[in-house]
């Protein structure tokens, strides 16, 4: 991500518990808008397609 666009998400990761902690609302928005679609693109179509359709509905 561009410099200064979001917090360093690597510093927000708690590897022991597998959680992201201390994220601000903008960081959450960046995460949902940029990183989750990348993760979904590697799922089988029968999984990501219904999730995408529900997202578009809501």
C-alpha distance matrix in Angstrom:
0.0 3.8 6.5 8.4 6.7 7.6 9.7 9.3 10.1 12.0 14.3 15.0 16.3 20.1 20.9 24.6 24.5 21.6 20.1 17.2 18.9 18.5 15.7 16.2 16.6 13.4 11.5 13.8 13.2 9.5 10.6 13.5 12.0 9.2 10.2 13.9 14.6 13.4 15.8 18.4 18.5 20.0 22.7 26.1 26.7 29.4 27.0 23.9 26.1 28.0 25.0 23.4 26.9 27.2 23.9 25.0 28.4 27.2
3.8 0.0 3.8 6.3 5.5 8.0 10.4 10.6 12.5 14.4 16.1 17.1 18.9 22.7 23.7 27.4 27.5 24.7 23.1 19.9 21.0 20.1 17.3 17.2 17.6 14.1 13.0 15.9 15.0 11.4 13.4 16.2 14.4 12.1 13.7 17.3 17.8 16.9 19.4 21.9 21.8 23.5 26.3 29.6 30.0 32.8 30.4 27.2 29.1 31.1 28.0 26.3 29.5 29.9 26.4 27.2 30.5 29.2
6.5 3.8 0.0 3.8 5.6 7.7 9.1 9.3 12.2 13.7 14.6 16.1 18.5 22.0 23.4 26.9 27.2 24.9 23.1 19.8 20.3 19.0 16.7 16.5 17.7 14.4 13.2 16.6 16.3 13.2 15.1 18.2 17.0 15.0 16.1 19.8 20.8 19.8 22.0 24.7 24.9 26.4 29.1 32.5 33.1 35.8 33.2 30.1 32.2 33.9 30.7 29.2 32.5 32.6 29.0 30.1 33.2 31.6
8.4 6.3 3.8 0.0 3.8 5.6 7.1 8.7 11.6 13.9 14.0 15.0 17.9 21.3 23.3 26.6 26.6 24.5 22.2 18.6 18.6 16.7 14.4 13.6 14.8 11.7 11.0 14.7 14.5 11.9 14.3 17.3 16.4 15.2 16.5 19.8 21.2 20.8 22.8 25.3 26.0 27.6 29.9 33.4 33.9 36.3 33.5 30.4 32.5 33.8 30.4 29.0 32.1 31.8 28.2 29.3 32.2 30.3
6.7 5.5 5.6 3.8 0.0 3.8 7.1 9.2 11.0 13.9 14.7 14.8 17.4 21.1 22.9 26.3 25.8 23.4 21.0 17.4 17.9 16.3 13.3 12.3 12.7 9.2 8.8 12.1 11.2 8.5 11.3 14.0 12.7 11.8 13.6 16.7 17.9 17.9 20.0 22.2 23.0 24.9 27.1 30.5 30.7 33.0 30.3 27.1 29.0 30.3 27.0 25.4 28.4 28.2 24.5 25.6 28.5 26.6
7.6 8.0 7.7 5.6 3.8 0.0 3.8 6.4 7.8 11.0 11.5 11.2 13.9 17.5 19.6 22.8 22.2 20.0 17.4 13.8 14.1 12.6 9.6 9.2 10.2 7.2 5.6 9.2 9.5 7.1 9.0 12.2 12.0 11.2 12.2 15.1 17.0 17.1 18.5 20.9 22.2 23.8 25.7 29.2 29.8 31.8 28.8 25.9 28.1 29.1 25.5 24.5 27.6 27.0 23.4 25.0 27.7 25.6
9.7 10.4 9.1 7.1 7.1 3.8 0.0 3.8 5.7 8.6 8.2 8.1 11.3 14.6 17.0 20.1 19.7 17.9 15.4 11.7 11.5 9.9 7.8 8.4 10.7 8.8 6.4 9.9 11.5 9.5 10.3 13.8 14.5 13.6 13.6 16.4 18.9 18.6 19.4 22.2 23.7 24.8 26.6 30.3 31.3 33.1 29.9 27.3 29.9 30.7 27.0 26.5 29.7 28.8 25.4 27.4 29.9 27.6
9.3 10.6 9.3 8.7 9.2 6.4 3.8 0.0 3.8 5.4 5.6 6.9 9.4 12.8 14.6 18.0 18.2 16.3 14.4 11.2 11.6 11.0 9.7 11.3 13.7 12.1 9.0 11.9 13.8 11.3 11.2 14.9 15.8 14.1 13.3 16.3 18.8 17.9 18.4 21.6 23.0 23.6 25.6 29.4 30.7 32.7 29.5 27.1 30.0 31.0 27.5 27.1 30.5 29.8 26.7 28.8 31.5 29.4
10.1 12.5 12.2 11.6 11.0 7.8 5.7 3.8 0.0 3.8 5.3 4.9 6.5 10.3 11.9 15.3 15.2 12.9 11.0 7.9 9.3 9.7 8.2 10.7 12.8 11.7 8.0 9.9 12.2 10.1 8.7 12.4 13.9 12.3 10.8 13.3 16.3 15.4 15.4 18.6 20.3 20.7 22.4 26.2 27.7 29.4 26.1 24.0 27.0 27.9 24.3 24.3 27.8 26.9 24.0 26.4 29.0 26.9
12.0 14.4 13.7 13.9 13.9 11.0 8.6 5.4 3.8 0.0 3.8 5.4 5.5 8.8 9.7 13.3 14.0 11.9 11.0 8.8 10.4 11.5 11.0 13.9 16.3 15.5 11.8 13.4 15.9 13.6 11.9 15.5 17.0 15.0 12.9 15.4 18.3 16.7 16.4 19.9 21.4 21.1 23.0 26.8 28.7 30.5 27.3 25.4 28.7 29.7 26.3 26.5 30.1 29.4 26.7 29.3 31.9 30.0
14.3 16.1 14.6 14.0 14.7 11.5 8.2 5.6 5.3 3.8 0.0 3.8 5.6 8.1 10.1 13.0 13.8 12.7 11.2 8.8 8.9 9.4 9.9 12.8 15.9 15.5 12.1 14.0 16.9 15.2 13.8 17.4 19.2 17.7 15.8 18.1 21.3 20.1 19.6 23.0 24.8 24.6 26.3 30.1 31.9 33.5 30.1 28.3 31.6 32.3 28.7 29.1 32.5 31.5 28.7 31.4 33.7 31.5
15.0 17.1 16.1 15.0 14.8 11.2 8.1 6.9 4.9 5.4 3.8 0.0 3.8 6.6 9.4 12.1 11.8 10.6 8.3 5.3 5.3 6.2 6.7 10.2 13.1 13.4 9.9 11.1 14.4 13.4 11.7 14.9 17.2 16.4 14.4 16.1 19.6 19.0 18.2 21.2 23.5 23.5 24.7 28.4 30.1 31.4 27.9 26.2 29.4 29.7 26.1 26.6 29.9 28.6 25.9 28.7 30.8 28.4
16.3 18.9 18.5 17.9 17.4 13.9 11.3 9.4 6.5 5.5 5.6 3.8 0.0 3.8 5.9 8.9 8.8 7.2 5.9 4.5 6.3 8.9 9.5 13.2 15.6 16.0 12.4 12.7 16.0 15.0 12.4 15.3 17.9 16.7 14.1 15.4 18.9 18.0 16.5 19.7 22.0 21.4 22.5 26.2 28.3 29.4 25.9 24.6 28.0 28.4 24.9 25.9 29.2 28.0 25.6 28.7 30.8 28.6
20.1 22.7 22.0 21.3 21.1 17.5 14.6 12.8 10.3 8.8 8.1 6.6 3.8 0.0 3.8 5.6 5.7 5.6 5.2 6.0 6.9 10.1 11.8 15.5 18.0 19.0 15.6 15.5 19.1 18.4 15.7 18.2 21.1 20.2 17.3 18.1 21.7 20.8 18.9 21.8 24.3 23.4 24.1 27.7 30.0 30.7 27.2 26.4 29.9 30.0 26.6 28.0 31.2 29.7 27.7 31.0 32.8 30.5
20.9 23.7 23.4 23.3 22.9 19.6 17.0 14.6 11.9 9.7 10.1 9.4 5.9 3.8 0.0 3.8 5.5 4.9 6.9 8.6 10.5 13.7 15.0 18.7 21.0 21.7 18.0 17.9 21.1 20.1 17.1 19.5 22.3 20.9 17.6 18.3 21.7 20.3 18.0 21.2 23.4 21.9 22.7 26.1 28.8 29.6 26.2 25.7 29.4 29.7 26.6 28.1 31.5 30.2 28.5 31.8 33.7 31.8
24.6 27.4 26.9 26.6 26.3 22.8 20.1 18.0 15.3 13.3 13.0 12.1 8.9 5.6 3.8 0.0 3.8 5.8 8.1 10.7 11.9 15.2 17.1 20.8 23.1 24.3 20.8 20.4 23.8 23.2 20.1 22.2 25.3 24.2 20.9 21.1 24.6 23.4 20.9 23.7 26.1 24.5 24.8 28.0 30.8 31.3 27.8 27.7 31.4 31.4 28.4 30.3 33.5 31.9 30.5 33.9 35.5 33.5
24.5 27.5 27.2 26.6 25.8 22.2 19.7 18.2 15.2 14.0 13.8 11.8 8.8 5.7 5.5 3.8 0.0 3.8 5.6 8.9 10.1 13.8 15.5 19.1 21.0 22.6 19.4 18.3 21.8 21.7 18.5 20.1 23.5 22.9 19.7 19.4 23.0 22.3 19.6 22.0 24.8 23.5 23.3 26.5 29.1 29.2 25.6 25.6 29.2 28.8 25.7 27.8 30.8 29.0 27.7 31.2 32.6 30.4
21.6 24.7 24.9 24.5 23.4 20.0 17.9 16.3 12.9 11.9 12.7 10.6 7.2 5.6 4.9 5.8 3.8 0.0 3.8 7.1 9.7 13.4 14.2 17.9 19.4 20.6 17.2 16.0 19.2 18.9 15.4 17.0 20.3 19.4 16.1 15.8 19.3 18.6 15.8 18.3 21.1 19.8 19.8 23.2 25.7 26.1 22.5 22.3 25.9 25.8 22.7 24.6 27.7 26.2 24.7 28.2 29.8 27.9
20.1 23.1 23.1 22.2 21.0 17.4 15.4 14.4 11.0 11.0 11.2 8.3 5.9 5.2 6.9 8.1 5.6 3.8 0.0 3.8 6.2 9.9 10.7 14.2 15.8 17.3 14.1 12.8 16.3 16.3 13.1 14.8 18.2 17.8 14.9 14.7 18.5 18.3 16.0 18.3 21.3 20.7 20.7 24.2 26.2 26.6 22.9 22.2 25.6 25.3 21.9 23.6 26.6 24.9 23.1 26.5 28.0 25.8
17.2 19.9 19.8 18.6 17.4 13.8 11.7 11.2 7.9 8.8 8.8 5.3 4.5 6.0 8.6 10.7 8.9 7.1 3.8 0.0 3.8 7.0 7.1 10.8 12.6 13.8 10.5 9.7 13.3 13.2 10.5 12.7 15.8 15.6 13.1 13.6 17.3 17.3 15.7 18.2 21.0 21.0 21.4 25.0 26.7 27.5 23.8 22.5 25.7 25.6 22.0 23.1 26.3 24.6 22.3 25.5 27.2 24.8
18.9 21.0 20.3 18.6 17.9 14.1 11.5 11.6 9.3 10.4 8.9 5.3 6.3 6.9 10.5 11.9 10.1 9.7 6.2 3.8 0.0 3.8 5.7 9.2 11.7 13.5 10.7 10.4 14.2 14.6 12.6 14.8 17.9 18.0 16.1 16.7 20.4 20.7 19.3 21.7 24.5 24.7 25.0 28.6 30.2 30.8 27.1 25.8 28.8 28.5 24.8 25.9 28.8 26.8 24.4 27.6 29.1 26.3
18.5 20.1 19.0 16.7 16.3 12.6 9.9 11.0 9.7 11.5 9.4 6.2 8.9 10.1 13.7 15.2 13.8 13.4 9.9 7.0 3.8 0.0 3.8 6.5 9.7 11.6 9.4 10.0 13.6 14.1 13.1 15.5 18.1 18.5 17.3 18.3 21.9 22.3 21.5 23.8 26.5 27.1 27.6 31.2 32.5 33.3 29.6 27.9 30.7 30.4 26.6 27.3 30.1 28.1 25.4 28.3 29.8 26.8
15.7 17.3 16.7 14.4 13.3 9.6 7.8 9.7 8.2 11.0 9.9 6.7 9.5 11.8 15.0 17.1 15.5 14.2 10.7 7.1 5.7 3.8 0.0 3.8 6.6 8.0 5.7 6.4 9.8 10.4 9.7 12.1 14.5 15.1 14.3 15.4 18.8 19.5 19.1 21.2 23.8 24.8 25.5 29.1 30.0 31.0 27.4 25.4 28.0 27.8 24.0 24.3 27.2 25.4 22.4 25.0 26.8 23.9
16.2 17.2 16.5 13.6 12.3 9.2 8.4 11.3 10.7 13.9 12.8 10.2 13.2 15.5 18.7 20.8 19.1 17.9 14.2 10.8 9.2 6.5 3.8 0.0 3.8 5.5 5.2 6.4 8.8 10.1 10.6 12.5 14.4 15.6 15.7 16.8 19.7 20.9 21.0 22.8 25.3 26.7 27.4 30.9 31.4 32.4 28.9 26.6 28.9 28.6 24.8 24.8 27.3 25.5 22.3 24.5 26.2 23.1
16.6 17.6 17.7 14.8 12.7 10.2 10.7 13.7 12.8 16.3 15.9 13.1 15.6 18.0 21.0 23.1 21.0 19.4 15.8 12.6 11.7 9.7 6.6 3.8 0.0 3.8 5.4 5.1 6.3 8.7 9.8 10.6 12.2 14.2 15.0 15.5 18.2 19.9 20.2 21.4 24.0 25.8 26.3 29.5 29.6 30.6 27.2 24.7 26.6 26.2 22.5 22.2 24.4 22.5 19.3 21.3 22.8 19.7
13.4 14.1 14.4 11.7 9.2 7.2 8.8 12.1 11.7 15.5 15.5 13.4 16.0 19.0 21.7 24.3 22.6 20.6 17.3 13.8 13.5 11.6 8.0 5.5 3.8 0.0 3.8 5.4 5.0 6.2 8.5 9.9 10.4 12.0 13.4 14.7 16.8 18.4 19.3 20.7 22.7 24.8 25.8 29.1 29.1 30.5 27.3 24.4 26.2 26.3 22.7 21.8 24.3 23.0 19.4 21.0 23.1 20.4
11.5 13.0 13.2 11.0 8.8 5.6 6.4 9.0 8.0 11.8 12.1 9.9 12.4 15.6 18.0 20.8 19.4 17.2 14.1 10.5 10.7 9.4 5.7 5.2 5.4 3.8 0.0 3.8 5.4 5.1 6.1 8.6 9.9 10.5 11.0 12.6 15.3 16.2 16.8 18.7 20.8 22.5 23.6 27.1 27.5 29.0 25.7 23.0 25.3 25.6 21.9 21.4 24.3 23.0 19.6 21.7 23.9 21.4
13.8 15.9 16.6 14.7 12.1 9.2 9.9 11.9 9.9 13.4 14.0 11.1 12.7 15.5 17.9 20.4 18.3 16.0 12.8 9.7 10.4 10.0 6.4 6.4 5.1 5.4 3.8 0.0 3.8 5.5 5.0 6.2 8.5 10.1 10.1 10.6 13.5 15.1 15.2 16.6 19.1 20.8 21.4 24.7 25.1 26.2 22.8 20.3 22.5 22.4 18.7 18.5 21.2 19.7 16.4 18.8 20.8 18.2
13.2 15.0 16.3 14.5 11.2 9.5 11.5 13.8 12.2 15.9 16.9 14.4 16.0 19.1 21.1 23.8 21.8 19.2 16.3 13.3 14.2 13.6 9.8 8.8 6.3 5.0 5.4 3.8 0.0 3.8 5.4 5.2 6.0 8.4 9.8 10.3 12.3 14.4 15.3 16.1 18.3 20.6 21.3 24.4 24.2 25.6 22.4 19.5 21.2 21.4 17.8 16.8 19.4 18.2 14.7 16.4 18.7 16.2
9.5 11.4 13.2 11.9 8.5 7.1 9.5 11.3 10.1 13.6 15.2 13.4 15.0 18.4 20.1 23.2 21.7 18.9 16.3 13.2 14.6 14.1 10.4 10.1 8.7 6.2 5.1 5.5 3.8 0.0 3.8 5.5 5.1 5.8 7.5 9.3 11.1 12.3 13.8 15.3 16.9 19.1 20.4 23.7 23.7 25.6 22.6 19.5 21.5 22.3 18.8 17.6 20.6 20.0 16.4 18.0 20.8 18.8
10.6 13.4 15.1 14.3 11.3 9.0 10.3 11.2 8.7 11.9 13.8 11.7 12.4 15.7 17.1 20.1 18.5 15.4 13.1 10.5 12.6 13.1 9.7 10.6 9.8 8.5 6.1 5.0 5.4 3.8 0.0 3.8 5.6 5.6 5.2 6.5 9.3 10.3 10.8 12.7 14.8 16.5 17.6 21.0 21.5 23.2 20.0 17.2 19.6 20.4 16.7 16.2 19.5 18.7 15.5 17.7 20.4 18.5
13.5 16.2 18.2 17.3 14.0 12.2 13.8 14.9 12.4 15.5 17.4 14.9 15.3 18.2 19.5 22.2 20.1 17.0 14.8 12.7 14.8 15.5 12.1 12.5 10.6 9.9 8.6 6.2 5.2 5.5 3.8 0.0 3.8 5.8 6.1 5.3 7.6 9.9 10.3 11.0 13.4 15.6 16.1 19.2 19.2 20.6 17.5 14.6 16.6 17.1 13.4 12.8 15.9 15.0 11.7 14.0 16.6 14.8
12.0 14.4 17.0 16.4 12.7 12.0 14.5 15.8 13.9 17.0 19.2 17.2 17.9 21.1 22.3 25.3 23.5 20.3 18.2 15.8 17.9 18.1 14.5 14.4 12.2 10.4 9.9 8.5 6.0 5.1 5.6 3.8 0.0 3.8 6.3 6.6 7.0 9.5 11.2 11.6 13.1 15.9 16.9 19.8 19.3 21.2 18.5 15.2 16.7 17.7 14.4 12.7 15.8 15.6 12.1 13.4 16.5 15.2
9.2 12.1 15.0 15.2 11.8 11.2 13.6 14.1 12.3 15.0 17.7 16.4 16.7 20.2 20.9 24.2 22.9 19.4 17.8 15.6 18.0 18.5 15.1 15.6 14.2 12.0 10.5 10.1 8.4 5.8 5.6 5.8 3.8 0.0 3.8 6.0 6.1 7.0 9.4 10.8 11.6 14.1 15.8 19.0 18.9 21.3 18.8 15.4 17.4 19.0 15.9 14.3 17.7 18.0 14.8 16.1 19.5 18.5
10.2 13.7 16.1 16.5 13.6 12.2 13.6 13.3 10.8 12.9 15.8 14.4 14.1 17.3 17.6 20.9 19.7 16.1 14.9 13.1 16.1 17.3 14.3 15.7 15.0 13.4 11.0 10.1 9.8 7.5 5.2 6.1 6.3 3.8 0.0 3.8 5.6 5.3 6.5 8.8 10.2 11.8 13.6 17.1 17.8 20.0 17.1 14.2 16.9 18.4 15.2 14.5 18.1 18.3 15.4 17.4 20.6 19.6
13.9 17.3 19.8 19.8 16.7 15.1 16.4 16.3 13.3 15.4 18.1 16.1 15.4 18.1 18.3 21.1 19.4 15.8 14.7 13.6 16.7 18.3 15.4 16.8 15.5 14.7 12.6 10.6 10.3 9.3 6.5 5.3 6.6 6.0 3.8 0.0 3.8 5.3 5.0 6.1 8.6 10.4 11.1 14.5 15.0 16.8 13.7 11.0 13.7 14.9 11.6 11.2 14.9 14.8 12.3 14.8 17.6 16.8
14.6 17.8 20.8 21.2 17.9 17.0 18.9 18.8 16.3 18.3 21.3 19.6 18.9 21.7 21.7 24.6 23.0 19.3 18.5 17.3 20.4 21.9 18.8 19.7 18.2 16.8 15.3 13.5 12.3 11.1 9.3 7.6 7.0 6.1 5.6 3.8 0.0 3.8 5.4 5.0 6.1 9.0 10.1 13.0 12.9 15.2 12.8 9.4 11.6 13.5 10.8 9.5 13.2 14.0 11.6 13.2 16.6 16.5
13.4 16.9 19.8 20.8 17.9 17.1 18.6 17.9 15.4 16.7 20.1 19.0 18.0 20.8 20.3 23.4 22.3 18.6 18.3 17.3 20.7 22.3 19.5 20.9 19.9 18.4 16.2 15.1 14.4 12.3 10.3 9.9 9.5 7.0 5.3 5.3 3.8 0.0 3.8 5.5 5.2 7.1 9.5 12.7 13.4 16.2 14.0 11.1 13.6 16.0 13.6 12.6 16.4 17.4 15.3 16.9 20.2 20.2
15.8 19.4 22.0 22.8 20.0 18.5 19.4 18.4 15.4 16.4 19.6 18.2 16.5 18.9 18.0 20.9 19.6 15.8 16.0 15.7 19.3 21.5 19.1 21.0 20.2 19.3 16.8 15.2 15.3 13.8 10.8 10.3 11.2 9.4 6.5 5.0 5.4 3.8 0.0 3.8 5.5 5.7 7.3 10.9 12.4 14.6 11.9 9.7 13.0 14.9 12.4 12.5 16.3 16.8 15.2 17.5 20.4 20.2
18.4 21.9 24.7 25.3 22.2 20.9 22.2 21.6 18.6 19.9 23.0 21.2 19.7 21.8 21.2 23.7 22.0 18.3 18.3 18.2 21.7 23.8 21.2 22.8 21.4 20.7 18.7 16.6 16.1 15.3 12.7 11.0 11.6 10.8 8.8 6.1 5.0 5.5 3.8 0.0 3.8 5.4 5.3 8.4 9.1 11.2 8.6 5.9 9.2 11.2 9.0 9.1 12.7 13.6 12.4 14.6 17.4 17.7
18.5 21.8 24.9 26.0 23.0 22.2 23.7 23.0 20.3 21.4 24.8 23.5 22.0 24.3 23.4 26.1 24.8 21.1 21.3 21.0 24.5 26.5 23.8 25.3 24.0 22.7 20.8 19.1 18.3 16.9 14.8 13.4 13.1 11.6 10.2 8.6 6.1 5.2 5.5 3.8 0.0 3.8 5.6 8.0 8.4 11.5 10.0 7.3 9.7 12.7 11.4 10.6 14.0 15.8 14.6 16.0 19.1 19.9
20.0 23.5 26.4 27.6 24.9 23.8 24.8 23.6 20.7 21.1 24.6 23.5 21.4 23.4 21.9 24.5 23.5 19.8 20.7 21.0 24.7 27.1 24.8 26.7 25.8 24.8 22.5 20.8 20.6 19.1 16.5 15.6 15.9 14.1 11.8 10.4 9.0 7.1 5.7 5.4 3.8 0.0 3.8 6.6 8.7 11.5 10.0 8.7 11.6 14.4 13.2 13.4 16.7 18.1 17.4 19.2 22.0 22.7
22.7 26.3 29.1 29.9 27.1 25.7 26.6 25.6 22.4 23.0 26.3 24.7 22.5 24.1 22.7 24.8 23.3 19.8 20.7 21.4 25.0 27.6 25.5 27.4 26.3 25.8 23.6 21.4 21.3 20.4 17.6 16.1 16.9 15.8 13.6 11.1 10.1 9.5 7.3 5.3 5.6 3.8 0.0 3.8 6.4 8.3 6.5 6.1 9.3 11.5 10.8 11.7 14.7 15.9 15.9 17.9 20.2 21.1
26.1 29.6 32.5 33.4 30.5 29.2 30.3 29.4 26.2 26.8 30.1 28.4 26.2 27.7 26.1 28.0 26.5 23.2 24.2 25.0 28.6 31.2 29.1 30.9 29.5 29.1 27.1 24.7 24.4 23.7 21.0 19.2 19.8 19.0 17.1 14.5 13.0 12.7 10.9 8.4 8.0 6.6 3.8 0.0 3.8 5.5 5.6 6.5 8.5 10.8 11.4 12.4 14.5 16.2 16.9 18.6 20.5 22.0
26.7 30.0 33.1 33.9 30.7 29.8 31.3 30.7 27.7 28.7 31.9 30.1 28.3 30.0 28.8 30.8 29.1 25.7 26.2 26.7 30.2 32.5 30.0 31.4 29.6 29.1 27.5 25.1 24.2 23.7 21.5 19.2 19.3 18.9 17.8 15.0 12.9 13.4 12.4 9.1 8.4 8.7 6.4 3.8 0.0 3.8 5.3 5.2 5.5 8.5 9.8 10.1 11.7 14.0 15.0 16.0 17.9 19.9
29.4 32.8 35.8 36.3 33.0 31.8 33.1 32.7 29.4 30.5 33.5 31.4 29.4 30.7 29.6 31.3 29.2 26.1 26.6 27.5 30.8 33.3 31.0 32.4 30.6 30.5 29.0 26.2 25.6 25.6 23.2 20.6 21.2 21.3 20.0 16.8 15.2 16.2 14.6 11.2 11.5 11.5 8.3 5.5 3.8 0.0 3.8 6.1 5.9 7.0 9.2 10.6 11.4 13.2 15.0 16.3 17.4 19.4
27.0 30.4 33.2 33.5 30.3 28.8 29.9 29.5 26.1 27.3 30.1 27.9 25.9 27.2 26.2 27.8 25.6 22.5 22.9 23.8 27.1 29.6 27.4 28.9 27.2 27.3 25.7 22.8 22.4 22.6 20.0 17.5 18.5 18.8 17.1 13.7 12.8 14.0 11.9 8.6 10.0 10.0 6.5 5.6 5.3 3.8 0.0 3.8 5.7 6.1 6.8 9.0 10.6 11.5 12.9 14.9 16.2 17.5
23.9 27.2 30.1 30.4 27.1 25.9 27.3 27.1 24.0 25.4 28.3 26.2 24.6 26.4 25.7 27.7 25.6 22.3 22.2 22.5 25.8 27.9 25.4 26.6 24.7 24.4 23.0 20.3 19.5 19.5 17.2 14.6 15.2 15.4 14.2 11.0 9.4 11.1 9.7 5.9 7.3 8.7 6.1 6.5 5.2 6.1 3.8 0.0 3.8 5.7 5.1 6.1 8.6 10.0 10.4 12.3 14.3 15.5
26.1 29.1 32.2 32.5 29.0 28.1 29.9 30.0 27.0 28.7 31.6 29.4 28.0 29.9 29.4 31.4 29.2 25.9 25.6 25.7 28.8 30.7 28.0 28.9 26.6 26.2 25.3 22.5 21.2 21.5 19.6 16.6 16.7 17.4 16.9 13.7 11.6 13.6 13.0 9.2 9.7 11.6 9.3 8.5 5.5 5.9 5.7 3.8 0.0 3.9 5.4 5.1 6.2 8.7 9.8 10.6 12.4 14.5
28.0 31.1 33.9 33.8 30.3 29.1 30.7 31.0 27.9 29.7 32.3 29.7 28.4 30.0 29.7 31.4 28.8 25.8 25.3 25.6 28.5 30.4 27.8 28.6 26.2 26.3 25.6 22.4 21.4 22.3 20.4 17.1 17.7 19.0 18.4 14.9 13.5 16.0 14.9 11.2 12.7 14.4 11.5 10.8 8.5 7.0 6.1 5.7 3.9 0.0 3.8 5.4 5.0 6.2 8.5 9.9 10.5 12.5
25.0 28.0 30.7 30.4 27.0 25.5 27.0 27.5 24.3 26.3 28.7 26.1 24.9 26.6 26.6 28.4 25.7 22.7 21.9 22.0 24.8 26.6 24.0 24.8 22.5 22.7 21.9 18.7 17.8 18.8 16.7 13.4 14.4 15.9 15.2 11.6 10.8 13.6 12.4 9.0 11.4 13.2 10.8 11.4 9.8 9.2 6.8 5.1 5.4 3.8 0.0 3.8 5.5 5.2 6.2 8.7 10.0 10.8
23.4 26.3 29.2 29.0 25.4 24.5 26.5 27.1 24.3 26.5 29.1 26.6 25.9 28.0 28.1 30.3 27.8 24.6 23.6 23.1 25.9 27.3 24.3 24.8 22.2 21.8 21.4 18.5 16.8 17.6 16.2 12.8 12.7 14.3 14.5 11.2 9.5 12.6 12.5 9.1 10.6 13.4 11.7 12.4 10.1 10.6 9.0 6.1 5.1 5.4 3.8 0.0 3.8 5.5 5.0 6.2 8.7 10.1
26.9 29.5 32.5 32.1 28.4 27.6 29.7 30.5 27.8 30.1 32.5 29.9 29.2 31.2 31.5 33.5 30.8 27.7 26.6 26.3 28.8 30.1 27.2 27.3 24.4 24.3 24.3 21.2 19.4 20.6 19.5 15.9 15.8 17.7 18.1 14.9 13.2 16.4 16.3 12.7 14.0 16.7 14.7 14.5 11.7 11.4 10.6 8.6 6.2 5.0 5.5 3.8 0.0 3.8 5.4 5.2 6.3 8.8
27.2 29.9 32.6 31.8 28.2 27.0 28.8 29.8 26.9 29.4 31.5 28.6 28.0 29.7 30.2 31.9 29.0 26.2 24.9 24.6 26.8 28.1 25.4 25.5 22.5 23.0 23.0 19.7 18.2 20.0 18.7 15.0 15.6 18.0 18.3 14.8 14.0 17.4 16.8 13.6 15.8 18.1 15.9 16.2 14.0 13.2 11.5 10.0 8.7 6.2 5.2 5.5 3.8 0.0 3.8 5.4 5.0 6.3
23.9 26.4 29.0 28.2 24.5 23.4 25.4 26.7 24.0 26.7 28.7 25.9 25.6 27.7 28.5 30.5 27.7 24.7 23.1 22.3 24.4 25.4 22.4 22.3 19.3 19.4 19.6 16.4 14.7 16.4 15.5 11.7 12.1 14.8 15.4 12.3 11.6 15.3 15.2 12.4 14.6 17.4 15.9 16.9 15.0 15.0 12.9 10.4 9.8 8.5 6.2 5.0 5.4 3.8 0.0 3.8 5.4 5.3
25.0 27.2 30.1 29.3 25.6 25.0 27.4 28.8 26.4 29.3 31.4 28.7 28.7 31.0 31.8 33.9 31.2 28.2 26.5 25.5 27.6 28.3 25.0 24.5 21.3 21.0 21.7 18.8 16.4 18.0 17.7 14.0 13.4 16.1 17.4 14.8 13.2 16.9 17.5 14.6 16.0 19.2 17.9 18.6 16.0 16.3 14.9 12.3 10.6 9.9 8.7 6.2 5.2 5.4 3.8 0.0 3.8 5.6
28.4 30.5 33.2 32.2 28.5 27.7 29.9 31.5 29.0 31.9 33.7 30.8 30.8 32.8 33.7 35.5 32.6 29.8 28.0 27.2 29.1 29.8 26.8 26.2 22.8 23.1 23.9 20.8 18.7 20.8 20.4 16.6 16.5 19.5 20.6 17.6 16.6 20.2 20.4 17.4 19.1 22.0 20.2 20.5 17.9 17.4 16.2 14.3 12.4 10.5 10.0 8.7 6.3 5.0 5.4 3.8 0.0 3.8
27.2 29.2 31.6 30.3 26.6 25.6 27.6 29.4 26.9 30.0 31.5 28.4 28.6 30.5 31.8 33.5 30.4 27.9 25.8 24.8 26.3 26.8 23.9 23.1 19.7 20.4 21.4 18.2 16.2 18.8 18.5 14.8 15.2 18.5 19.6 16.8 16.5 20.2 20.2 17.7 19.9 22.7 21.1 22.0 19.9 19.4 17.5 15.5 14.5 12.5 10.8 10.1 8.8 6.3 5.3 5.6 3.8 0.0
